[in-house]
Amino acid sequence: MALRRVRAGEAPSVVIKSFGLCRTTIYKWLRRARHGGERALRSTKATGRPPALSPKQKLQIRRWIVGKDPRQYGFDFGLWTRQIVAQLIDMRLGVRLGVTAIGRLLAELDITPQKPLRRAYQRDPKAIERWQREEFPAIRARAKALKAEIFFLDEAGIRSDVALARTWGLRGKTPVVATNGKRQHVSAISAVTARGAFWFDTFTGNLNATRFRDFLGRFIRRRRKPAFLVVDGHPAHRARLIAEFVQSQRGRLELYFLPGYAPELNPDEFVWSYLRKTGITKEPLQANESLQRRVHLDLANVGRRPALVRSFFRASSVAYITD
């Protein structure tokens, strides 16, 4: 617009003053227009600083992180932090980035901060794979041949109190929560099938072989089909008393043991997760209310919802059961 007004006869100083710009600016525009015409005056997007990493390098960094552990690269810490990622990039690519830039890079690579799942170092990955690929398929085939039902069984302890988390209070004045030190504790046992069947019982005290035998007696009572129970390696499950009881059932009951330190293979674990998220944790006990009765009601509610029980088998860690 300024160029056209000057070409129409206006003085450059008058034109630039009308735009409220520096007097010398219009002479730069005029020189540029003499060499390149009006096209030379078109605005262009600033290129900015060239990226420190190429798209190929970014994908390489993603492969370094996803599914890997910093200890595999010589670090002594098992969790990824922005500082460790920055050091790894400097070591491998010779590119130095600040933690803010690392944060933007990780977000671009769809890598987010997450709480990791803990796995015991005693785990045997080969035993877990063998269970998923060989042992459980054989159990499933045997159950089909005998028209037996496969149950996954587990136990859990539930407390009436929970650890104090956070509350709101005046800055600098730590709130004080009065407690009486009393709490109720109850244990529960349950079993689930992929078809939505559910069995449970509650008790106080610790699980031992005698108590587990009593549970098995109540579990197997009035069942028309043979039952296969998949359990963990709790000492009460492996006791001689239990083996003798199973033998006395003459094929009505069989026990199978999961690999050690692999609770994620048991879909019954999700019963306790569901209970903690929707039961006693969400609706605390009232004064003088019985925890055992409350847990019994919560578990009975689960038993009335076969679709909910079936949903516990949709987790990726137990997909081997229905494959």
BELZISUL-V459256 format. One record per residue. N is the residue number from 1. RES is the residue in one letter. SS is DSSP state (alpha for helix, beta for strand, coil for the rest). PSI is psi in degrees with one decimal (none if undefined). Layout:
# BELZISUL-V459256
n = {N	N}
res = {RES	RES}
ss = {SS	SS}
psi = {PSI	PSI}
This chain:
# BELZISUL-V459256
n = {1	2	3	4	5	6	7	8	9	10	11	12	13	14	15	16	17	18	19	20	21	22	23	24	25	26	27	28	29	30	31	32	33	34	35	36	37	38	39	40	41	42	43	44	45	46	47	48	49	50	51	52	53	54	55	56	57	58	59	60	61	62	63	64	65	66	67	68	69	70	71	72	73	74	75	76	77	78	79	80	81	82	83	84	85	86	87	88	89	90	91	92	93	94	95	96	97	98	99	100	101	102	103	104	105	106	107	108	109	110	111	112	113	114	115	116	117	118	119	120	121	122	123	124	125	126	127	128	129	130	131	132	133	134	135	136	137	138	139	140	141	142	143	144	145	146	147	148	149	150	151	152	153	154	155	156	157	158	159	160	161	162	163	164	165	166	167	168	169	170	171	172	173	174	175	176	177	178	179	180	181	182	183	184	185	186	187	188	189	190	191	192	193	194	195	196	197	198	199	200	201	202	203	204	205	206	207	208	209	210	211	212	213	214	215	216	217	218	219	220	221	222	223	224	225	226	227	228	229	230	231	232	233	234	235	236	237	238	239	240	241	242	243	244	245	246	247	248	249	250	251	252	253	254	255	256	257	258	259	260	261	262	263	264	265	266	267	268	269	270	271	272	273	274	275	276	277	278	279	280	281	282	283	284	285	286	287	288	289	290	291	292	293	294	295	296	297	298	299	300	301	302	303	304	305	306	307	308	309	310	311	312	313	314	315	316	317	318	319	320	321	322	323}
res = {M	A	L	R	R	V	R	A	G	E	A	P	S	V	V	I	K	S	F	G	L	C	R	T	T	I	Y	K	W	L	R	R	A	R	H	G	G	E	R	A	L	R	S	T	K	A	T	G	R	P	P	A	L	S	P	K	Q	K	L	Q	I	R	R	W	I	V	G	K	D	P	R	Q	Y	G	F	D	F	G	L	W	T	R	Q	I	V	A	Q	L	I	D	M	R	L	G	V	R	L	G	V	T	A	I	G	R	L	L	A	E	L	D	I	T	P	Q	K	P	L	R	R	A	Y	Q	R	D	P	K	A	I	E	R	W	Q	R	E	E	F	P	A	I	R	A	R	A	K	A	L	K	A	E	I	F	F	L	D	E	A	G	I	R	S	D	V	A	L	A	R	T	W	G	L	R	G	K	T	P	V	V	A	T	N	G	K	R	Q	H	V	S	A	I	S	A	V	T	A	R	G	A	F	W	F	D	T	F	T	G	N	L	N	A	T	R	F	R	D	F	L	G	R	F	I	R	R	R	R	K	P	A	F	L	V	V	D	G	H	P	A	H	R	A	R	L	I	A	E	F	V	Q	S	Q	R	G	R	L	E	L	Y	F	L	P	G	Y	A	P	E	L	N	P	D	E	F	V	W	S	Y	L	R	K	T	G	I	T	K	E	P	L	Q	A	N	E	S	L	Q	R	R	V	H	L	D	L	A	N	V	G	R	R	P	A	L	V	R	S	F	F	R	A	S	S	V	A	Y	I	T	D}
ss = {coil	alpha	alpha	alpha	alpha	alpha	alpha	coil	coil	coil	coil	alpha	alpha	alpha	alpha	alpha	alpha	alpha	alpha	coil	coil	coil	coil	coil	alpha	alpha	alpha	alpha	alpha	alpha	alpha	alpha	alpha	alpha	alpha	alpha	coil	alpha	alpha	alpha	alpha	coil	coil	coil	coil	coil	coil	coil	coil	coil	coil	coil	coil	coil	alpha	alpha	alpha	alpha	alpha	alpha	alpha	alpha	alpha	alpha	alpha	coil	coil	coil	coil	alpha	alpha	alpha	alpha	coil	coil	coil	coil	coil	coil	coil	coil	alpha	alpha	alpha	alpha	alpha	alpha	alpha	alpha	alpha	alpha	alpha	alpha	coil	coil	coil	coil	coil	alpha	alpha	alpha	alpha	alpha	alpha	alpha	alpha	alpha	alpha	coil	coil	coil	coil	coil	coil	coil	coil	coil	coil	coil	coil	coil	coil	coil	coil	alpha	alpha	alpha	alpha	alpha	alpha	alpha	alpha	alpha	alpha	alpha	alpha	alpha	alpha	alpha	alpha	alpha	alpha	alpha	alpha	alpha	alpha	coil	coil	beta	beta	beta	beta	beta	beta	beta	beta	beta	beta	beta	coil	coil	coil	coil	coil	coil	coil	coil	coil	coil	coil	coil	coil	coil	coil	coil	coil	coil	coil	coil	coil	coil	coil	coil	coil	beta	beta	beta	beta	beta	beta	beta	beta	coil	coil	coil	coil	coil	beta	beta	beta	beta	beta	beta	coil	coil	coil	coil	coil	alpha	alpha	alpha	alpha	alpha	alpha	alpha	alpha	alpha	alpha	alpha	alpha	coil	coil	coil	coil	coil	coil	beta	beta	beta	beta	beta	coil	coil	coil	alpha	alpha	alpha	alpha	coil	alpha	alpha	alpha	alpha	alpha	alpha	alpha	alpha	alpha	coil	coil	coil	coil	beta	beta	beta	beta	beta	coil	coil	coil	coil	coil	alpha	alpha	alpha	coil	coil	coil	alpha	alpha	alpha	alpha	alpha	alpha	alpha	alpha	alpha	alpha	coil	coil	coil	coil	coil	coil	coil	coil	coil	coil	coil	coil	alpha	alpha	alpha	alpha	alpha	alpha	alpha	alpha	alpha	alpha	alpha	alpha	alpha	coil	coil	alpha	alpha	alpha	alpha	alpha	alpha	alpha	alpha	alpha	coil	alpha	alpha	alpha	alpha	alpha	alpha	coil	coil}
psi = {-42.6	-42.6	-44.4	-36.0	-39.1	-43.5	-24.5	-5.3	-5.9	150.8	138.6	-39.0	-36.1	-42.9	-47.6	-32.1	-34.4	-24.9	-8.8	31.3	171.9	143.0	-33.8	-13.8	-41.0	-26.9	-31.4	-40.7	-40.3	-41.8	-42.8	-38.4	-31.5	-32.1	-32.4	2.9	-166.1	-26.8	-32.7	-15.0	-3.2	141.1	145.0	151.1	131.0	135.0	-29.5	-174.4	134.4	146.1	143.4	-25.6	140.9	161.3	-37.4	-41.2	-37.1	-42.3	-34.6	-41.8	-39.7	-41.3	-32.6	-34.0	-49.7	121.2	5.6	170.4	135.5	-27.7	-19.8	-14.2	15.2	1.2	157.1	14.6	135.9	3.5	142.3	131.0	165.4	-35.4	-41.8	-40.6	-41.7	-42.0	-39.5	-42.3	-39.8	-42.2	-43.7	-35.6	-10.4	25.3	127.0	125.4	146.0	166.5	-31.3	-44.3	-36.4	-41.1	-43.2	-39.6	-45.7	-40.3	-39.2	-32.8	6.4	35.2	120.0	155.2	130.7	154.0	119.1	155.6	138.2	137.6	131.8	140.8	-17.4	-4.9	147.8	96.8	-35.0	-39.2	-37.9	-44.9	-38.9	-38.7	-44.8	-38.1	-28.9	-55.3	-51.0	-40.7	-36.0	-40.0	-43.3	-41.0	-40.2	-40.9	-39.0	-40.5	-34.6	1.0	43.1	157.7	137.5	118.8	142.9	123.9	147.0	160.9	158.1	153.7	141.3	133.0	154.1	-18.8	161.9	159.1	140.0	131.9	-114.2	151.9	171.9	146.0	171.6	137.8	130.0	-5.8	97.7	122.9	148.9	125.8	119.0	132.3	153.9	-0.7	-3.4	141.0	154.3	148.8	133.7	149.3	153.9	152.6	139.0	163.8	141.5	155.5	159.7	-18.7	-1.9	4.1	148.6	135.6	144.2	165.7	158.6	153.7	164.6	153.0	-172.6	157.1	130.6	178.0	-41.6	-45.2	-40.4	-36.5	-40.1	-39.7	-44.8	-37.4	-43.9	-34.2	-43.3	-16.2	134.7	10.7	130.9	-28.3	153.6	150.7	130.3	122.3	123.5	121.1	170.5	-172.2	27.1	139.4	-34.6	-30.6	-29.0	3.5	151.7	-36.3	-37.9	-41.1	-40.4	-38.6	-44.5	-41.2	-35.8	-15.2	-8.4	50.5	-9.1	-20.2	132.9	142.2	137.6	144.2	131.1	157.8	151.8	147.5	40.0	60.0	-23.1	-12.8	-8.3	111.9	-18.9	-19.2	-31.3	-18.8	-45.2	-36.1	-43.9	-41.0	-39.8	-29.3	-29.1	-13.6	-114.9	-31.9	-39.4	-30.4	89.4	156.7	144.9	167.2	131.5	12.5	141.4	124.6	-41.6	-42.8	-39.7	-45.5	-39.8	-44.1	-40.2	-41.9	-35.8	-35.9	-39.0	-43.4	-25.3	2.1	78.4	-34.9	-36.9	-44.5	-42.3	-30.9	-23.8	-18.9	3.3	-6.5	146.5	-30.9	-19.6	17.0	-23.7	-23.6	-38.5	2.1	none}
